Amino acid sequence: MNKIALLKLAWDMMSSNDKWAIFYRRIFGCNKDPPNKIQFWKDNWLGEPLVDCLGISDDLLSALSTLCSDFILDSRWMIPTFISNLFPEVSRRIASTGISSNMDKLIWLNSENGILDLRNAYIKVDSNPPGPSWCKLIWANFIPPSQYFLVWRLFHNKVPSDDNLQQKGCSLASMCSLCRSSIESFEHLFLSCPFATYHWC
């Protein structure tokens, strides 16, 4: 919950017009909201930054400091010729982007009104994505518990093979108990041991 509240606070500090937020931006030099200060190449005003759309190298970023307002004349876009010629789809996207006389403002993508609320912050920060589809196969009712527990241990590197035990501080001589010709490790037991390869094939 703390990460969600911090994200919301950071958003409010950058986008709010309340006195405390304006004070914060003035004191810490984070003033991103004066009108017509959107970076043409680096800011995400087109759905993604133009440097990403056009594949511009990171080496050139410091030289790209022009603003969107530099490419607007008489309320019309003045699209650079090389973009029109080499990237017609990007040129069409720029041309279809409306030009407003209102003050520029930050918007939060994937929200209905462009403002970050706690619900959207929770969705962004939530670190519990749905489990992979193989989980349903492993935890099925028709598989005996000992077998799906073994598979779970395999995926989490928790099989008590000699190499795992040695990493945890157990001092022991390692030898595969099946083939007696190699060190016992997860990879050897399940992939390269002759006994395992015989049963996989």
N, C-alpha and C positions, 0 to 999 in steps of 0.2 A: 504494500500500500504506500510505503514511503516513496518508492520510485515514481509511482503514479502522481503523487502530490508534487514531487519535485519537477516532473515534466510539465504539469499544469502551471506551476509557479514560473518556470522558465518561459513558457509560452506567454503568460500574462505580462512578464517583464519586457518581452520583446514586442508585444502587439497591442497592449492596452494603452489607452489615452488618459488613464487616471494619473493624478499628480505624482503618486509614489513611483509609478513605472517610468514616467518621463524623467523624474529625478534620477532614478537608477541608470537609465540610458545615458543621461548627460554626465553623471559622475564616472561611469565605467566605460564610456566611449562606445556604447552599443547602439547608437542612434541609427536604426535602419529604416525609419519610416518617414523622412521628409519626402515631399512629393517629387516624382520623377527621378528617383535615385535607384531604380532597379537596373542591375548590371545586365546588359544585353547578352553577353556570352556566358556568364557564370551562374546567374540566378535562375531558379526554376519557375519561369513565368509562362513557359510553353508546354508544361507537362513534364519536361525534363530539361536540364540545362543544355544550351546549344552546343557547348563544348562536348557533351556526351552524344548528342544527335549527329554531330559532324565528325566525331572521332578526332578532335583536336588534341594534340600532345600536351601533357602536363608541363613540358618545358616552355610552352608559349603562354601559359596562364597569366604570368605576371605582366605581359605586354597587352593583355586584353582587358582594358579598363573602361571601355565605352559604355554608356548608359543606353537604355531603351529610348529615352527622349532624344538621343543623338540621331536616331534612325526614323524620327517622325517629323514630317514637314506638312503643315496645313492639315493636321488631323489625318494624314495618310502615311502608311509605312513606306520608307525608302529602303527596300531590301537590297543588300549588296549583290552585285551582278554574279559573283562567283557562287553565291548560294542559289540564285535563280537558275543558273546554268547546270551546276553539279548536283544540286539537291532540290529538285522541283517539288517534292512532297513537303519538305521542310518549309520551302518558300510559300506553298499554299497554306500551311498551318499558320505561318506568321501573318500572311495577308488576311486570314479569316479571324485573327485575334482582334477583338474590338479595342478601340482606343477611347479611353474615358478621360474627362477633364477633372475627375475626382482625384483625391489624394491616394497614392499607392498604399496598399496595406498588405500585411502578411495574411495568408489564408492557410488553413489546415486541410490538406487533401483528405478525401474520404469522409468528410463531414458535410451535412446538408447545408449549413450556413457559413462554412469556412472558419468557424471558431472551435478551438479545442475545448471540449468539456471533459469532465471526469470519466464519462462512459467511454469516449474515444481514446482517452489516455490509457484507460485500463486495457482496451483492446490492443493498443500499440505495445504496451509493456508486458502483457500477459505472456508469461514464459512457459505455459503449459499447453503447447499445441496438441492436437489430437494425436494419439499414438499411431505408429505406422500400421499398415494393414496386415503385416505379417503377425502382429500380436494376436489377432483374432484366430489365426491358424494355430499358433502355439498354444493358446489358452482354450482350446476347444474341448468340449466334454468327452469326446471319443478318444482323446490322447491320455494315457496314464500319467498321473501327476509326476512320477519320477522322471519321465521322459521330457515333459515340458519344463520341469525345473532344471534339467541338464541343459536344455536349449537356452533357457534364460541365463544360466551361468556362462555358457559359451559367448553369448552376445555381450555380457558385461565383464568378460575376462576374469571370472571368479572360479574357474575349474582348478581344483587343488593339484595341478601338475607340479613336477619337481621345480621347474623354473619359477613358477609363481610362489611356491613355498620359500625358495631361496631369496626372492625379492622381499619377502616379509620377514627375513631374518633367520629362517631355519637353515642350519648348516647340514647338508647331506650330500652324499655322492649321488649323482643323477644317472639313471640308466632306464631305458624303456623296458617295462616288465613284459611286454609282448614280444618284441623282436630281439631284445638284449644287444642291440648294436648301435644305439644312438642315445643322445640326451633326451629325457622326457620333457617335451614342451607341448603346448596346445597344438601348434602347427604339426608337430611330428605325430602326436597321438591321433589326430583326426584327418590329416591330409597325406603325410609322406611315409608313415609306418607301413611296411609291407602287409601287416595284418589288417590295417585299416583300408588300404587300397584294394585288397582282396575282397573285403566285404562291401565296399562302395561299388565295385564293378559287377 
